[in-house]
């Protein structure tokens, strides 16, 4: 069983930055594709960044150039650096670990972008 715990959310002004962290209960980065998803009120959950076992990253156009996913294997921790935040980035952000038919989720951390 994999446990994921997110942290780092909060309130930030438009144009500001936040870094989210996701601590994994085990060294899973060599096996799992890791991702960050977000869900805004009344919207579907959407992928905002992913990193494969080999380290390849992927971003949708909505965050490309502003968000960066990374991982620290020694600390079993996944990160999401978010820059140039916009009000439309407001959502609950979730960490995900995916392997074949297995999906593990964290509890989520709220990010609010508002002046």
NUVOLO-739058 format. One record per atom (N, C-alpha, C, O): x, y, z; atom name; residue number from 1. Coordinates in nm, 3 decimals. Layout:
<rs>
r u=X v=Y w=Z atom=CA seq=NUM .
...
</rs>
This chain:
<rs>
r u=0.085 v=-0.118 w=0.000 atom=N seq=1 .
r u=0.000 v=0.000 w=0.000 atom=CA seq=1 .
r u=0.089 v=0.124 w=0.000 atom=C seq=1 .
r u=0.180 v=0.137 w=0.082 atom=O seq=1 .
r u=0.062 v=0.214 w=-0.093 atom=N seq=2 .
r u=0.139 v=0.337 w=-0.102 atom=CA seq=2 .
r u=0.058 v=0.451 w=-0.040 atom=C seq=2 .
r u=-0.060 v=0.467 w=-0.069 atom=O seq=2 .
r u=0.123 v=0.528 w=0.044 atom=N seq=3 .
r u=0.059 v=0.645 w=0.103 atom=CA seq=3 .
r u=0.128 v=0.770 w=0.050 atom=C seq=3 .
r u=0.250 v=0.778 w=0.041 atom=O seq=3 .
r u=0.045 v=0.868 w=0.016 atom=N seq=4 .
r u=0.094 v=0.994 w=-0.037 atom=CA seq=4 .
r u=0.038 v=1.109 w=0.047 atom=C seq=4 .
r u=-0.083 v=1.113 w=0.073 atom=O seq=4 .
r u=0.123 v=1.200 w=0.088 atom=N seq=5 .
r u=0.080 v=1.312 w=0.171 atom=CA seq=5 .
r u=0.128 v=1.442 w=0.108 atom=C seq=5 .
r u=0.248 v=1.468 w=0.098 atom=O seq=5 .
r u=0.031 v=1.524 w=0.065 atom=N seq=6 .
r u=0.065 v=1.653 w=0.004 atom=CA seq=6 .
r u=0.076 v=1.762 w=0.110 atom=C seq=6 .
r u=0.017 v=1.754 w=0.218 atom=O seq=6 .
r u=0.153 v=1.864 w=0.076 atom=N seq=7 .
r u=0.164 v=1.983 w=0.159 atom=CA seq=7 .
r u=0.206 v=2.100 w=0.072 atom=C seq=7 .
r u=0.249 v=2.081 w=-0.042 atom=O seq=7 .
r u=0.195 v=2.222 w=0.127 atom=N seq=8 .
r u=0.245 v=2.339 w=0.056 atom=CA seq=8 .
r u=0.140 v=2.428 w=-0.006 atom=C seq=8 .
r u=0.173 v=2.533 w=-0.061 atom=O seq=8 .
r u=0.013 v=2.387 w=0.002 atom=N seq=9 .
r u=-0.092 v=2.472 w=-0.053 atom=CA seq=9 .
r u=-0.113 v=2.597 w=0.030 atom=C seq=9 .
r u=-0.056 v=2.613 w=0.138 atom=O seq=9 .
r u=-0.197 v=2.686 w=-0.023 atom=N seq=10 .
r u=-0.226 v=2.808 w=0.052 atom=CA seq=10 .
r u=-0.286 v=2.914 w=-0.037 atom=C seq=10 .
r u=-0.328 v=2.888 w=-0.150 atom=O seq=10 .
r u=-0.289 v=3.034 w=0.018 atom=N seq=11 .
r u=-0.342 v=3.149 w=-0.054 atom=CA seq=11 .
r u=-0.226 v=3.231 w=-0.110 atom=C seq=11 .
r u=-0.131 v=3.262 w=-0.039 atom=O seq=11 .
r u=-0.235 v=3.265 w=-0.238 atom=N seq=12 .
r u=-0.128 v=3.341 w=-0.303 atom=CA seq=12 .
r u=-0.193 v=3.441 w=-0.398 atom=C seq=12 .
r u=-0.300 v=3.415 w=-0.454 atom=O seq=12 .
r u=-0.127 v=3.554 w=-0.416 atom=N seq=13 .
r u=-0.178 v=3.654 w=-0.509 atom=CA seq=13 .
r u=-0.148 v=3.617 w=-0.653 atom=C seq=13 .
r u=-0.053 v=3.543 w=-0.680 atom=O seq=13 .
r u=-0.227 v=3.666 w=-0.746 atom=N seq=14 .
r u=-0.197 v=3.641 w=-0.888 atom=CA seq=14 .
r u=-0.054 v=3.686 w=-0.921 atom=C seq=14 .
r u=-0.008 v=3.792 w=-0.878 atom=O seq=14 .
r u=0.014 v=3.601 w=-0.998 atom=N seq=15 .
r u=0.154 v=3.626 w=-1.031 atom=CA seq=15 .
r u=0.252 v=3.567 w=-0.933 atom=C seq=15 .
r u=0.372 v=3.566 w=-0.958 atom=O seq=15 .
r u=0.202 v=3.517 w=-0.822 atom=N seq=16 .
r u=0.288 v=3.460 w=-0.720 atom=CA seq=16 .
r u=0.327 v=3.316 w=-0.748 atom=C seq=16 .
r u=0.294 v=3.259 w=-0.852 atom=O seq=16 .
r u=0.399 v=3.258 w=-0.652 atom=N seq=17 .
r u=0.450 v=3.121 w=-0.666 atom=CA seq=17 .
r u=0.420 v=3.038 w=-0.543 atom=C seq=17 .
r u=0.406 v=3.091 w=-0.432 atom=O seq=17 .
r u=0.409 v=2.909 w=-0.564 atom=N seq=18 .
r u=0.396 v=2.813 w=-0.455 atom=CA seq=18 .
r u=0.470 v=2.686 w=-0.497 atom=C seq=18 .
r u=0.483 v=2.656 w=-0.615 atom=O seq=18 .
r u=0.519 v=2.612 w=-0.397 atom=N seq=19 .
r u=0.576 v=2.481 w=-0.424 atom=CA seq=19 .
r u=0.501 v=2.378 w=-0.342 atom=C seq=19 .
r u=0.497 v=2.385 w=-0.219 atom=O seq=19 .
r u=0.442 v=2.283 w=-0.411 atom=N seq=20 .
r u=0.374 v=2.172 w=-0.345 atom=CA seq=20 .
r u=0.470 v=2.055 w=-0.329 atom=C seq=20 .
r u=0.558 v=2.032 w=-0.412 atom=O seq=20 .
r u=0.451 v=1.982 w=-0.220 atom=N seq=21 .
r u=0.531 v=1.862 w=-0.195 atom=CA seq=21 .
r u=0.438 v=1.743 w=-0.175 atom=C seq=21 .
r u=0.325 v=1.758 w=-0.128 atom=O seq=21 .
r u=0.487 v=1.627 w=-0.211 atom=N seq=22 .
r u=0.413 v=1.502 w=-0.192 atom=CA seq=22 .
r u=0.511 v=1.399 w=-0.140 atom=C seq=22 .
r u=0.599 v=1.352 w=-0.212 atom=O seq=22 .
r u=0.494 v=1.363 w=-0.014 atom=N seq=23 .
r u=0.580 v=1.264 w=0.049 atom=CA seq=23 .
r u=0.521 v=1.125 w=0.030 atom=C seq=23 .
r u=0.406 v=1.101 w=0.067 atom=O seq=23 .
r u=0.599 v=1.035 w=-0.026 atom=N seq=24 .
r u=0.555 v=0.897 w=-0.048 atom=CA seq=24 .
r u=0.606 v=0.808 w=0.065 atom=C seq=24 .
r u=0.712 v=0.832 w=0.123 atom=O seq=24 .
r u=0.529 v=0.704 w=0.094 atom=N seq=25 .
r u=0.563 v=0.616 w=0.207 atom=CA seq=25 .
r u=0.673 v=0.519 w=0.174 atom=C seq=25 .
r u=0.725 v=0.451 w=0.263 atom=O seq=25 .
r u=0.710 v=0.510 w=0.046 atom=N seq=26 .
r u=0.813 v=0.416 w=0.005 atom=CA seq=26 .
r u=0.882 v=0.471 w=-0.119 atom=C seq=26 .
r u=0.836 v=0.566 w=-0.181 atom=O seq=26 .
r u=0.993 v=0.408 w=-0.154 atom=N seq=27 .
r u=1.067 v=0.449 w=-0.273 atom=CA seq=27 .
r u=0.998 v=0.390 w=-0.396 atom=C seq=27 .
r u=1.024 v=0.276 w=-0.434 atom=O seq=27 .
r u=0.909 v=0.468 w=-0.455 atom=N seq=28 .
r u=0.826 v=0.416 w=-0.564 atom=CA seq=28 .
r u=0.858 v=0.480 w=-0.697 atom=C seq=28 .
r u=0.804 v=0.439 w=-0.800 atom=O seq=28 .
r u=0.944 v=0.579 w=-0.698 atom=N seq=29 .
r u=0.965 v=0.655 w=-0.820 atom=CA seq=29 .
r u=1.026 v=0.572 w=-0.933 atom=C seq=29 .
r u=1.010 v=0.606 w=-1.050 atom=O seq=29 .
r u=1.094 v=0.465 w=-0.900 atom=N seq=30 .
r u=1.153 v=0.381 w=-1.004 atom=CA seq=30 .
r u=1.050 v=0.289 w=-1.068 atom=C seq=30 .
r u=1.077 v=0.227 w=-1.171 atom=O seq=30 .
r u=0.933 v=0.281 w=-1.007 atom=N seq=31 .
r u=0.829 v=0.189 w=-1.058 atom=CA seq=31 .
r u=0.706 v=0.264 w=-1.110 atom=C seq=31 .
r u=0.646 v=0.224 w=-1.209 atom=O seq=31 .
r u=0.670 v=0.374 w=-1.042 atom=N seq=32 .
r u=0.544 v=0.440 w=-1.071 atom=CA seq=32 .
r u=0.564 v=0.566 w=-1.154 atom=C seq=32 .
r u=0.664 v=0.636 w=-1.141 atom=O seq=32 .
r u=0.465 v=0.594 w=-1.240 atom=N seq=33 .
r u=0.454 v=0.727 w=-1.298 atom=CA seq=33 .
r u=0.385 v=0.815 w=-1.195 atom=C seq=33 .
r u=0.280 v=0.780 w=-1.140 atom=O seq=33 .
r u=0.444 v=0.929 w=-1.168 atom=N seq=34 .
r u=0.391 v=1.021 w=-1.069 atom=CA seq=34 .
r u=0.328 v=1.141 w=-1.136 atom=C seq=34 .
r u=0.374 v=1.187 w=-1.240 atom=O seq=34 .
r u=0.223 v=1.190 w=-1.075 atom=N seq=35 .
r u=0.157 v=1.305 w=-1.136 atom=CA seq=35 .
r u=0.092 v=1.396 w=-1.033 atom=C seq=35 .
r u=0.068 v=1.357 w=-0.919 atom=O seq=35 .
r u=0.066 v=1.517 w=-1.078 atom=N seq=36 .
r u=-0.013 v=1.613 w=-1.003 atom=CA seq=36 .
r u=-0.141 v=1.640 w=-1.082 atom=C seq=36 .
r u=-0.138 v=1.668 w=-1.202 atom=O seq=36 .
r u=-0.252 v=1.632 w=-1.012 atom=N seq=37 .
r u=-0.382 v=1.662 w=-1.069 atom=CA seq=37 .
r u=-0.445 v=1.776 w=-0.988 atom=C seq=37 .
r u=-0.402 v=1.806 w=-0.877 atom=O seq=37 .
r u=-0.545 v=1.837 w=-1.046 atom=N seq=38 .
r u=-0.620 v=1.939 w=-0.972 atom=CA seq=38 .
r u=-0.768 v=1.927 w=-1.005 atom=C seq=38 .
r u=-0.808 v=1.881 w=-1.111 atom=O seq=38 .
r u=-0.847 v=1.972 w=-0.908 atom=N seq=39 .
r u=-0.992 v=1.972 w=-0.928 atom=CA seq=39 .
r u=-1.050 v=2.099 w=-0.870 atom=C seq=39 .
r u=-1.041 v=2.125 w=-0.749 atom=O seq=39 .
r u=-1.109 v=2.179 w=-0.956 atom=N seq=40 .
r u=-1.177 v=2.301 w=-0.915 atom=CA seq=40 .
r u=-1.324 v=2.268 w=-0.890 atom=C seq=40 .
r u=-1.374 v=2.167 w=-0.940 atom=O seq=40 .
r u=-1.394 v=2.352 w=-0.813 atom=N seq=41 .
r u=-1.536 v=2.328 w=-0.787 atom=CA seq=41 .
r u=-1.615 v=2.313 w=-0.917 atom=C seq=41 .
r u=-1.602 v=2.393 w=-1.009 atom=O seq=41 .
r u=-1.697 v=2.211 w=-0.921 atom=N seq=42 .
r u=-1.786 v=2.184 w=-1.035 atom=CA seq=42 .
r u=-1.711 v=2.152 w=-1.163 atom=C seq=42 .
r u=-1.766 v=2.164 w=-1.273 atom=O seq=42 .
r u=-1.584 v=2.111 w=-1.152 atom=N seq=43 .
r u=-1.507 v=2.071 w=-1.269 atom=CA seq=43 .
r u=-1.447 v=1.933 w=-1.249 atom=C seq=43 .
r u=-1.433 v=1.886 w=-1.136 atom=O seq=43 .
r u=-1.412 v=1.869 w=-1.359 atom=N seq=44 .
r u=-1.349 v=1.737 w=-1.350 atom=CA seq=44 .
r u=-1.203 v=1.751 w=-1.308 atom=C seq=44 .
r u=-1.138 v=1.853 w=-1.330 atom=O seq=44 .
r u=-1.154 v=1.647 w=-1.247 atom=N seq=45 .
r u=-1.013 v=1.644 w=-1.210 atom=CA seq=45 .
r u=-0.930 v=1.638 w=-1.337 atom=C seq=45 .
r u=-0.963 v=1.565 w=-1.431 atom=O seq=45 .
r u=-0.822 v=1.718 w=-1.341 atom=N seq=46 .
r u=-0.739 v=1.723 w=-1.460 atom=CA seq=46 .
r u=-0.592 v=1.710 w=-1.424 atom=C seq=46 .
r u=-0.548 v=1.752 w=-1.317 atom=O seq=46 .
r u=-0.518 v=1.651 w=-1.517 atom=N seq=47 .
r u=-0.374 v=1.636 w=-1.499 atom=CA seq=47 .
r u=-0.305 v=1.770 w=-1.524 atom=C seq=47 .
r u=-0.335 v=1.839 w=-1.621 atom=O seq=47 .
r u=-0.211 v=1.807 w=-1.435 atom=N seq=48 .
r u=-0.135 v=1.930 w=-1.458 atom=CA seq=48 .
r u=0.014 v=1.903 w=-1.479 atom=C seq=48 .
r u=0.085 v=1.988 w=-1.531 atom=O seq=48 .
r u=0.061 v=1.785 w=-1.439 atom=N seq=49 .
r u=0.201 v=1.752 w=-1.462 atom=CA seq=49 .
r u=0.223 v=1.605 w=-1.432 atom=C seq=49 .
r u=0.159 v=1.549 w=-1.342 atom=O seq=49 .
r u=0.312 v=1.542 w=-1.507 atom=N seq=50 .
r u=0.348 v=1.404 w=-1.478 atom=CA seq=50 .
r u=0.496 v=1.383 w=-1.504 atom=C seq=50 .
r u=0.558 v=1.455 w=-1.583 atom=O seq=50 .
r u=0.551 v=1.282 w=-1.436 atom=N seq=51 .
r u=0.691 v=1.244 w=-1.456 atom=CA seq=51 .
r u=0.698 v=1.093 w=-1.458 atom=C seq=51 .
r u=0.650 v=1.025 w=-1.368 atom=O seq=51 .
r u=0.759 v=1.041 w=-1.563 atom=N seq=52 .
r u=0.766 v=0.896 w=-1.579 atom=CA seq=52 .
r u=0.876 v=0.836 w=-1.493 atom=C seq=52 .
r u=0.952 v=0.908 w=-1.428 atom=O seq=52 .
r u=0.882 v=0.704 w=-1.493 atom=N seq=53 .
r u=0.988 v=0.636 w=-1.418 atom=CA seq=53 .
r u=1.126 v=0.681 w=-1.466 atom=C seq=53 .
r u=1.220 v=0.694 w=-1.388 atom=O seq=53 .
r u=1.135 v=0.706 w=-1.595 atom=N seq=54 .
r u=1.263 v=0.747 w=-1.653 atom=CA seq=54 .
r u=1.293 v=0.894 w=-1.641 atom=C seq=54 .
r u=1.402 v=0.939 w=-1.676 atom=O seq=54 .
r u=1.195 v=0.972 w=-1.591 atom=N seq=55 .
r u=1.218 v=1.114 w=-1.569 atom=CA seq=55 .
r u=1.161 v=1.204 w=-1.675 atom=C seq=55 .
r u=1.179 v=1.326 w=-1.668 atom=O seq=55 .
r u=1.092 v=1.150 w=-1.773 atom=N seq=56 .
r u=1.029 v=1.234 w=-1.875 atom=CA seq=56 .
r u=0.909 v=1.306 w=-1.815 atom=C seq=56 .
r u=0.831 v=1.247 w=-1.740 atom=O seq=56 .
r u=0.895 v=1.433 w=-1.848 atom=N seq=57 .
r u=0.786 v=1.513 w=-1.792 atom=CA seq=57 .
r u=0.685 v=1.551 w=-1.900 atom=C seq=57 .
r u=0.716 v=1.555 w=-2.019 atom=O seq=57 .
r u=0.565 v=1.580 w=-1.853 atom=N seq=58 .
r u=0.457 v=1.616 w=-1.945 atom=CA seq=58 .
r u=0.365 v=1.718 w=-1.878 atom=C seq=58 .
r u=0.332 v=1.705 w=-1.761 atom=O seq=58 .
r u=0.325 v=1.819 w=-1.956 atom=N seq=59 .
r u=0.238 v=1.924 w=-1.904 atom=CA seq=59 .
r u=0.132 v=1.959 w=-2.007 atom=C seq=59 .
r u=0.159 v=1.957 w=-2.127 atom=O seq=59 .
r u=0.012 v=1.992 w=-1.963 atom=N seq=60 .
r u=-0.085 v=2.046 w=-2.057 atom=CA seq=60 .
r u=-0.049 v=2.190 w=-2.091 atom=C seq=60 .
r u=0.028 v=2.254 w=-2.019 atom=O seq=60 .
r u=-0.105 v=2.240 w=-2.200 atom=N seq=61 .
r u=-0.072 v=2.376 w=-2.244 atom=CA seq=61 .
r u=-0.108 v=2.481 w=-2.140 atom=C seq=61 .
r u=-0.045 v=2.586 w=-2.132 atom=O seq=61 .
r u=-0.210 v=2.452 w=-2.059 atom=N seq=62 .
r u=-0.258 v=2.551 w=-1.963 atom=CA seq=62 .
r u=-0.154 v=2.586 w=-1.857 atom=C seq=62 .
r u=-0.161 v=2.694 w=-1.798 atom=O seq=62 .
r u=-0.058 v=2.498 w=-1.832 atom=N seq=63 .
r u=0.043 v=2.525 w=-1.728 atom=CA seq=63 .
r u=0.185 v=2.519 w=-1.782 atom=C seq=63 .
r u=0.279 v=2.550 w=-1.708 atom=O seq=63 .
r u=0.202 v=2.481 w=-1.906 atom=N seq=64 .
r u=0.336 v=2.468 w=-1.964 atom=CA seq=64 .
r u=0.412 v=2.599 w=-1.955 atom=C seq=64 .
r u=0.360 v=2.705 w=-1.990 atom=O seq=64 .
r u=0.535 v=2.591 w=-1.907 atom=N seq=65 .
r u=0.615 v=2.712 w=-1.890 atom=CA seq=65 .
r u=0.598 v=2.779 w=-1.756 atom=C seq=65 .
r u=0.677 v=2.866 w=-1.720 atom=O seq=65 .
r u=0.496 v=2.740 w=-1.681 atom=N seq=66 .
r u=0.471 v=2.799 w=-1.549 atom=CA seq=66 .
r u=0.491 v=2.698 w=-1.437 atom=C seq=66 .
r u=0.537 v=2.735 w=-1.329 atom=O seq=66 .
r u=0.457 v=2.572 w=-1.461 atom=N seq=67 .
r u=0.466 v=2.466 w=-1.360 atom=CA seq=67 .
r u=0.582 v=2.374 w=-1.394 atom=C seq=67 .
r u=0.610 v=2.348 w=-1.511 atom=O seq=67 .
r u=0.649 v=2.324 w=-1.290 atom=N seq=68 .
r u=0.757 v=2.229 w=-1.307 atom=CA seq=68 .
r u=0.743 v=2.117 w=-1.206 atom=C seq=68 .
r u=0.735 v=2.141 w=-1.085 atom=O seq=68 .
r u=0.740 v=1.994 w=-1.255 atom=N seq=69 .
r u=0.736 v=1.877 w=-1.168 atom=CA seq=69 .
r u=0.877 v=1.824 w=-1.151 atom=C seq=69 .
r u=0.957 v=1.823 w=-1.245 atom=O seq=69 .
r u=0.908 v=1.779 w=-1.029 atom=N seq=70 .
r u=1.040 v=1.722 w=-1.003 atom=CA seq=70 .
r u=1.027 v=1.623 w=-0.888 atom=C seq=70 .
r u=0.923 v=1.614 w=-0.824 atom=O seq=70 .
r u=1.133 v=1.550 w=-0.864 atom=N seq=71 .
r u=1.130 v=1.450 w=-0.756 atom=CA seq=71 .
r u=1.267 v=1.441 w=-0.693 atom=C seq=71 .
r u=1.369 v=1.463 w=-0.757 atom=O seq=71 .
r u=1.266 v=1.408 w=-0.564 atom=N seq=72 .
r u=1.389 v=1.382 w=-0.488 atom=CA seq=72 .
r u=1.382 v=1.237 w=-0.445 atom=C seq=72 .
r u=1.310 v=1.202 w=-0.351 atom=O seq=72 .
r u=1.455 v=1.153 w=-0.514 atom=N seq=73 .
r u=1.449 v=1.009 w=-0.487 atom=CA seq=73 .
r u=1.494 v=0.976 w=-0.345 atom=C seq=73 .
r u=1.436 v=0.889 w=-0.280 atom=O seq=73 .
r u=1.596 v=1.045 w=-0.298 atom=N seq=74 .
r u=1.649 v=1.016 w=-0.165 atom=CA seq=74 .
r u=1.547 v=1.048 w=-0.055 atom=C seq=74 .
r u=1.546 v=0.984 w=0.050 atom=O seq=74 .
r u=1.461 v=1.146 w=-0.081 atom=N seq=75 .
r u=1.362 v=1.187 w=0.017 atom=CA seq=75 .
r u=1.224 v=1.128 w=-0.012 atom=C seq=75 .
r u=1.129 v=1.155 w=0.062 atom=O seq=75 .
r u=1.210 v=1.050 w=-0.118 atom=N seq=76 .
r u=1.080 v=0.994 w=-0.157 atom=CA seq=76 .
r u=0.975 v=1.104 w=-0.170 atom=C seq=76 .
r u=0.860 v=1.087 w=-0.128 atom=O seq=76 .
r u=1.014 v=1.217 w=-0.228 atom=N seq=77 .
r u=0.927 v=1.332 w=-0.233 atom=CA seq=77 .
r u=0.914 v=1.385 w=-0.376 atom=C seq=77 .
r u=1.013 v=1.399 w=-0.448 atom=O seq=77 .
r u=0.791 v=1.414 w=-0.412 atom=N seq=78 .
r u=0.756 v=1.473 w=-0.542 atom=CA seq=78 .
r u=0.722 v=1.619 w=-0.519 atom=C seq=78 .
r u=0.664 v=1.655 w=-0.417 atom=O seq=78 .
r u=0.759 v=1.703 w=-0.615 atom=N seq=79 .
r u=0.734 v=1.846 w=-0.603 atom=CA seq=79 .
r u=0.659 v=1.899 w=-0.724 atom=C seq=79 .
r u=0.664 v=1.843 w=-0.833 atom=O seq=79 .
r u=0.589 v=2.010 w=-0.701 atom=N seq=80 .
r u=0.531 v=2.086 w=-0.810 atom=CA seq=80 .
r u=0.559 v=2.234 w=-0.783 atom=C seq=80 .
r u=0.501 v=2.294 w=-0.693 atom=O seq=80 .
r u=0.649 v=2.290 w=-0.861 atom=N seq=81 .
r u=0.677 v=2.432 w=-0.851 atom=CA seq=81 .
r u=0.581 v=2.506 w=-0.943 atom=C seq=81 .
r u=0.576 v=2.480 w=-1.063 atom=O seq=81 .
r u=0.505 v=2.598 w=-0.887 atom=N seq=82 .
r u=0.405 v=2.672 w=-0.963 atom=CA seq=82 .
r u=0.440 v=2.820 w=-0.961 atom=C seq=82 .
r u=0.443 v=2.882 w=-0.855 atom=O seq=82 .
r u=0.466 v=2.876 w=-1.077 atom=N seq=83 .
r u=0.500 v=3.017 w=-1.091 atom=CA seq=83 .
r u=0.393 v=3.089 w=-1.173 atom=C seq=83 .
r u=0.313 v=3.026 w=-1.242 atom=O seq=83 .
r u=0.395 v=3.219 w=-1.165 atom=N seq=84 .
r u=0.301 v=3.302 w=-1.242 atom=CA seq=84 .
r u=0.158 v=3.252 w=-1.226 atom=C seq=84 .
r u=0.085 v=3.234 w=-1.324 atom=O seq=84 .
r u=0.120 v=3.230 w=-1.103 atom=N seq=85 .
r u=-0.012 v=3.172 w=-1.076 atom=CA seq=85 .
r u=-0.125 v=3.267 w=-1.117 atom=C seq=85 .
r u=-0.114 v=3.389 w=-1.107 atom=O seq=85 .
r u=-0.233 v=3.205 w=-1.162 atom=N seq=86 .
r u=-0.351 v=3.277 w=-1.208 atom=CA seq=86 .
r u=-0.472 v=3.237 w=-1.125 atom=C seq=86 .
r u=-0.472 v=3.129 w=-1.066 atom=O seq=86 .
r u=-0.573 v=3.320 w=-1.120 atom=N seq=87 .
r u=-0.694 v=3.282 w=-1.045 atom=CA seq=87 .
r u=-0.753 v=3.149 w=-1.093 atom=C seq=87 .
r u=-0.809 v=3.074 w=-1.014 atom=O seq=87 .
r u=-0.740 v=3.120 w=-1.220 atom=N seq=88 .
r u=-0.794 v=2.993 w=-1.272 atom=CA seq=88 .
r u=-0.713 v=2.871 w=-1.230 atom=C seq=88 .
r u=-0.753 v=2.758 w=-1.258 atom=O seq=88 .
r u=-0.602 v=2.891 w=-1.163 atom=N seq=89 .
r u=-0.526 v=2.780 w=-1.106 atom=CA seq=89 .
r u=-0.582 v=2.737 w=-0.970 atom=C seq=89 .
r u=-0.538 v=2.637 w=-0.913 atom=O seq=89 .
r u=-0.678 v=2.811 w=-0.919 atom=N seq=90 .
r u=-0.739 v=2.777 w=-0.791 atom=CA seq=90 .
r u=-0.807 v=2.641 w=-0.798 atom=C seq=90 .
r u=-0.893 v=2.617 w=-0.884 atom=O seq=90 .
r u=-0.769 v=2.552 w=-0.707 atom=N seq=91 .
r u=-0.821 v=2.416 w=-0.707 atom=CA seq=91 .
r u=-0.762 v=2.340 w=-0.589 atom=C seq=91 .
r u=-0.672 v=2.388 w=-0.520 atom=O seq=91 .
r u=-0.814 v=2.220 w=-0.568 atom=N seq=92 .
r u=-0.748 v=2.125 w=-0.479 atom=CA seq=92 .
r u=-0.650 v=2.045 w=-0.565 atom=C seq=92 .
r u=-0.688 v=1.990 w=-0.669 atom=O seq=92 .
r u=-0.526 v=2.038 w=-0.521 atom=N seq=93 .
r u=-0.422 v=1.968 w=-0.596 atom=CA seq=93 .
r u=-0.393 v=1.833 w=-0.530 atom=C seq=93 .
r u=-0.376 v=1.824 w=-0.408 atom=O seq=93 .
r u=-0.388 v=1.730 w=-0.613 atom=N seq=94 .
r u=-0.369 v=1.593 w=-0.566 atom=CA seq=94 .
r u=-0.243 v=1.532 w=-0.626 atom=C seq=94 .
r u=-0.210 v=1.555 w=-0.742 atom=O seq=94 .
r u=-0.174 v=1.457 w=-0.547 atom=N seq=95 .
r u=-0.060 v=1.378 w=-0.591 atom=CA seq=95 .
r u=-0.110 v=1.239 w=-0.629 atom=C seq=95 .
r u=-0.198 v=1.183 w=-0.563 atom=O seq=95 .
r u=-0.053 v=1.183 w=-0.735 atom=N seq=96 .
r u=-0.096 v=1.051 w=-0.784 atom=CA seq=96 .
r u=0.024 v=0.964 w=-0.818 atom=C seq=96 .
r u=0.124 v=1.011 w=-0.872 atom=O seq=96 .
r u=0.011 v=0.835 w=-0.784 atom=N seq=97 .
r u=0.109 v=0.735 w=-0.825 atom=CA seq=97 .
r u=0.035 v=0.630 w=-0.908 atom=C seq=97 .
r u=-0.065 v=0.573 w=-0.864 atom=O seq=97 .
r u=0.086 v=0.605 w=-1.028 atom=N seq=98 .
r u=0.016 v=0.517 w=-1.122 atom=CA seq=98 .
r u=0.108 v=0.408 w=-1.173 atom=C seq=98 .
r u=0.221 v=0.435 w=-1.216 atom=O seq=98 .
r u=0.059 v=0.282 w=-1.168 atom=N seq=99 .
r u=0.129 v=0.169 w=-1.227 atom=CA seq=99 .
r u=0.026 v=0.069 w=-1.274 atom=C seq=99 .
r u=-0.045 v=0.010 w=-1.193 atom=O seq=99 .
r u=0.017 v=0.049 w=-1.406 atom=N seq=100 .
r u=-0.078 v=-0.045 w=-1.467 atom=CA seq=100 .
r u=-0.218 v=-0.011 w=-1.419 atom=C seq=100 .
r u=-0.270 v=0.096 w=-1.451 atom=O seq=100 .
r u=-0.282 v=-0.100 w=-1.342 atom=N seq=101 .
r u=-0.418 v=-0.073 w=-1.299 atom=CA seq=101 .
r u=-0.425 v=-0.013 w=-1.159 atom=C seq=101 .
r u=-0.533 v=0.006 w=-1.104 atom=O seq=101 .
r u=-0.309 v=0.017 w=-1.102 atom=N seq=102 .
r u=-0.305 v=0.071 w=-0.967 atom=CA seq=102 .
r u=-0.295 v=0.223 w=-0.971 atom=C seq=102 .
r u=-0.216 v=0.280 w=-1.047 atom=O seq=102 .
r u=-0.375 v=0.287 w=-0.889 atom=N seq=103 .
r u=-0.368 v=0.431 w=-0.871 atom=CA seq=103 .
r u=-0.378 v=0.462 w=-0.723 atom=C seq=103 .
r u=-0.469 v=0.416 w=-0.654 atom=O seq=103 .
r u=-0.284 v=0.541 w=-0.675 atom=N seq=104 .
r u=-0.287 v=0.588 w=-0.536 atom=CA seq=104 .
r u=-0.296 v=0.740 w=-0.537 atom=C seq=104 .
r u=-0.236 v=0.808 w=-0.620 atom=O seq=104 .
r u=-0.375 v=0.792 w=-0.441 atom=N seq=105 .
r u=-0.398 v=0.936 w=-0.434 atom=CA seq=105 .
r u=-0.368 v=0.988 w=-0.295 atom=C seq=105 .
r u=-0.387 v=0.918 w=-0.195 atom=O seq=105 .
r u=-0.321 v=1.110 w=-0.290 atom=N seq=106 .
r u=-0.310 v=1.180 w=-0.163 atom=CA seq=106 .
r u=-0.445 v=1.242 w=-0.127 atom=C seq=106 .
r u=-0.543 v=1.229 w=-0.200 atom=O seq=106 .
r u=-0.445 v=1.311 w=-0.013 atom=N seq=107 .
r u=-0.570 v=1.369 w=0.036 atom=CA seq=107 .
r u=-0.600 v=1.504 w=-0.028 atom=C seq=107 .
r u=-0.712 v=1.555 w=-0.018 atom=O seq=107 .
r u=-0.501 v=1.563 w=-0.093 atom=N seq=108 .
r u=-0.521 v=1.691 w=-0.160 atom=CA seq=108 .
r u=-0.479 v=1.809 w=-0.075 atom=C seq=108 .
r u=-0.482 v=1.804 w=0.048 atom=O seq=108 .
r u=-0.439 v=1.915 w=-0.143 atom=N seq=109 .
r u=-0.404 v=2.040 w=-0.075 atom=CA seq=109 .
r u=-0.464 v=2.156 w=-0.154 atom=C seq=109 .
r u=-0.454 v=2.160 w=-0.277 atom=O seq=109 .
r u=-0.525 v=2.248 w=-0.083 atom=N seq=110 .
r u=-0.597 v=2.359 w=-0.147 atom=CA seq=110 .
r u=-0.498 v=2.468 w=-0.191 atom=C seq=110 .
r u=-0.412 v=2.510 w=-0.114 atom=O seq=110 .
r u=-0.514 v=2.511 w=-0.315 atom=N seq=111 .
r u=-0.441 v=2.627 w=-0.367 atom=CA seq=111 .
r u=-0.543 v=2.730 w=-0.409 atom=C seq=111 .
r u=-0.630 v=2.703 w=-0.491 atom=O seq=111 .
r u=-0.531 v=2.850 w=-0.354 atom=N seq=112 .
r u=-0.622 v=2.959 w=-0.387 atom=CA seq=112 .
r u=-0.541 v=3.077 w=-0.437 atom=C seq=112 .
r u=-0.452 v=3.127 w=-0.368 atom=O seq=112 .
r u=-0.573 v=3.122 w=-0.558 atom=N seq=113 .
r u=-0.503 v=3.236 w=-0.617 atom=CA seq=113 .
r u=-0.602 v=3.352 w=-0.624 atom=C seq=113 .
r u=-0.696 v=3.351 w=-0.703 atom=O seq=113 .
r u=-0.577 v=3.451 w=-0.541 atom=N seq=114 .
r u=-0.671 v=3.562 w=-0.531 atom=CA seq=114 .
r u=-0.602 v=3.684 w=-0.474 atom=C seq=114 .
r u=-0.509 v=3.674 w=-0.394 atom=O seq=114 .
r u=-0.650 v=3.800 w=-0.516 atom=N seq=115 .
r u=-0.596 v=3.925 w=-0.461 atom=CA seq=115 .
r u=-0.684 v=3.972 w=-0.345 atom=C seq=115 .
r u=-0.656 v=4.076 w=-0.285 atom=O seq=115 .
</rs>
